[in-house]
Amino acid sequence: MKAPSDKHYIHGSIFILANRMQLVGDRYTGDITTKQWFLLLAVATSDVQQPAIIDIAKDLGCSRQNASRMLSTLVAKGYLTQHPSPADARRQCIQLTEKAAEKMREVSAVGQLFIEKLFRDVDDELLAAGMQ
C-alpha cells in the first residue's frame, strides 16, 4: 500500500481531530450533542428575528433536512418551539424556550473552561497568527 501524501495526511488528521473534539464536547453538553448545541446557538444569534429552518441550515452550513432532523429532536426535548410565521404560514419560525436559555447558560460556563484548558499553552501571538 502506498503511503498517504502530506495533503491526505493533513486532511485525515483534521477529520480525526474534528471527531475527537465533538466527542469531548458532547461530554460538556449533557443531554444534547455538540451539533445540537450549535443549532441552539445559531437560533440565539441569528440575524433573522424569527429564523426558519432554512436560515438555521444556512448558518450551520448543513442541509435543510439535517437541520430539520436536529430541530425535531430539540423540539421533542423541549429546547425549541416551532410556529407558523405571521407573514407567511408556509414558513415555520423557530424559537428558544426557557429550558434552552438555561441550557445555554450552563453549557457556556462549562464550555468556557473547556476552551481555556484547550488553549492553555497557546500564546496570544500564535492565536492571532492563526486568525489571519
Secondary structure as the mmCIF struct_conf table of DSSP 4:
data_model
#
loop_
_struct_conf.conf_type_id
_struct_conf.id
_struct_conf.beg_label_comp_id
_struct_conf.beg_label_asym_id
_struct_conf.beg_label_seq_id
_struct_conf.end_label_comp_id
_struct_conf.end_label_asym_id
_struct_conf.end_label_seq_id
HELX_LH_PP_P HELX_LH_PP_P1 LYS A 2 SER A 5
HELX_RH_AL_P HELX_RH_AL_P1 ASP A 6 TYR A 28
BEND BEND1 THR A 29 THR A 29
TURN_TY1_P TURN_TY1_P1 GLY A 30 ASP A 31
BEND BEND2 ILE A 32 ILE A 32
HELX_RH_AL_P HELX_RH_AL_P2 THR A 34 ALA A 44
TURN_TY1_P TURN_TY1_P2 THR A 45 THR A 45
BEND BEND3 ASP A 47 GLN A 50
STRN STRN1 ALA A 52 ALA A 52
HELX_RH_AL_P HELX_RH_AL_P3 ILE A 53 LEU A 60
TURN_TY1_P TURN_TY1_P3 GLY A 61 GLY A 61
BEND BEND4 CYS A 62 CYS A 62
HELX_RH_AL_P HELX_RH_AL_P4 ARG A 64 ALA A 76
TURN_TY1_P TURN_TY1_P4 LYS A 77 GLY A 78
BEND BEND5 TYR A 79 TYR A 79
STRN STRN2 LEU A 80 PRO A 84
BEND BEND6 PRO A 86 ALA A 87
TURN_TY1_P TURN_TY1_P5 ALA A 89 ARG A 90
BEND BEND7 ARG A 91 ARG A 91
STRN STRN3 GLN A 92 LEU A 96
HELX_RH_AL_P HELX_RH_AL_P5 GLU A 98 LEU A 118
TURN_TY1_P TURN_TY1_P6 PHE A 119 ASP A 121
HELX_RH_AL_P HELX_RH_AL_P6 ASP A 124 GLY A 130
TURN_TY1_P TURN_TY1_P7 MET A 131 MET A 131
#
